[in-house]
Amino acid sequence: MADRIESRATLPWLVRLRWLAIAGQLAAIVLYHRELDMALPWRAVVPLLGFTALTNLALALWLRRHPAPREPDRLMVAALTLDTATLTVLLATTGGAANPFTIFYIAHIVLAAVVLTTRSTVWITVLSALCFAALFLLPADEHAHHHHDGMMMPDPMLGAHLRGMWIAFAIAATVIAFFVRKISLTIAEQHEQIARLRERDASRARLASLAALAAGAAHELGTPLGTIAVAAREMELECTRHGVDDGALADVRLIIEEVQRCRSILGGMSAHAGEEDLRLRRVPARELLEGVRARFDERHAAAIRIRVPAGEPAVVCPPEATVRTLASLVKNAFDAGADDAVELEALPQPEATCIVVRDRGHGMSEAVLARAGEPFFTTKEPGAGMGLGLFIARSLVESLGGKLELQPRDGGGTEVRVTLPHGGAMAGAASSDALRPLLDGDEPALQGSRA
């Protein structure tokens, strides 16, 4: 959960609020002087207001030159700390603790609670309470007494009343800081949730577009593949009839086999294929990981190390689709140069099972990690991949209510963590329908690892 609302966006508002505070303080002083006929220490008051105005002008000019400061929180804390100290000095010269404008300490506390971290909010709250308490240490001021008919009338209860004001202020400041902080954190969390939902909707829209593209490709490729299959059969007959050498005949038969495989994959991408592919089942983790290893040739299968803890954790998932997804991640590890070993480990958690894929390949830079999972983004050589494997894997995992995370390993390589909840359920029929043709269409990349 976010700890604060972005301070960078609130700094310009702080400048405006400080100008408003300066104007308000000046108006209050004039009112205090005229209506109550009080003599004020102008030699202290005017320099204080001028100092605040100069610091605010300097902050405004600095923000114009640096509209995106690196550490906006520190600026906010420094400004509010300075304003609290300035307010304290101003109050000390105009009545001390008896000045009714001590209530303006609350404004600093509320502003800190809205835009700063919890630690900074506590600091401003404690500082305000201490500054208010310091006003009681000042010698008694004639302005601190009540007036009646133009005569000074000391009130024997005034001291107790002012101490009660401080206690009430401390309690009110704590309560206000706490609840305003909670509200601001809730708002920040809601903003993050909205951003995540928008990103998820955009991802589903891209997924639906890719599914439509895959279905169209399956339809369009059917005819040329049929033509190639017929031509290859005729070539096989001619080679057999005329006694062409075995090498050429083997090549023709390889073409026929590959065409059949392509047609089988395209058939799996049809609207009625794989109706049970995304049905959830509770599968032992070892069975799932062994299914991943079985999809690779002997050399690569020997390099896959499976680790399953005692107790045989289970995974709630569509088995075939999950095996394909994990196999795609393992293939990426091999493509990244991890020929020595790829680790597949199942880690049981209280409400989920985490499948970890580790390799010692080339690893990923921060820039690549930031874009990994975007459709059609790939670092492979042209023709070696379309950049859809990780996108499809993440889409499937998220549709199951899980998450897919990538992080670099110390010493090189990458770790991919696929977390699937025990009570996982598909996000909706639309997600299932969109994923089905893409999962079937991912088969060539997985089969290619058997070569």
ABEGO torsion letter per residue (X at the ends): XBABBBAAAAAAAAAAAAAAAAAAAAAAAAAAAAAAGBBBBAAAAAAAAAAAAAAAAAAAAAAAABABBABAAAAAAAAAAAAAAAAAAAAAAAGEAABAAAAAAAAAAAAAAAABBAAAAAAAAAAAAAAAAAAAABBBBAAABBBBGGBBBBBAAAAAAAAAAAAAAAAAAAAAAAAAAAAAAAAAAAAAAAAAAAAAAAAAAAAAAAAAAAAAAAAAAAAAAAAAAAAAAAAAAAAAAAGBBAAAAAAAAAAAAAAAAAAAAAAAABAABGAAAABBBBBBAAAAAAAAAAABBAAAAAABBBBBBBGGBBBBBBAAAAAAAAAAAAAAAAAAGBAABBBBBBBBBAABBBBBBBBABAEBBAAAAAABGBBGBBABBBGABAGAAAAAAAAAAAAAGBBBBBBBBBGEEBBBBBBBBAABBBAEAAAAAAAAAAAAAAAAAAAAAAX
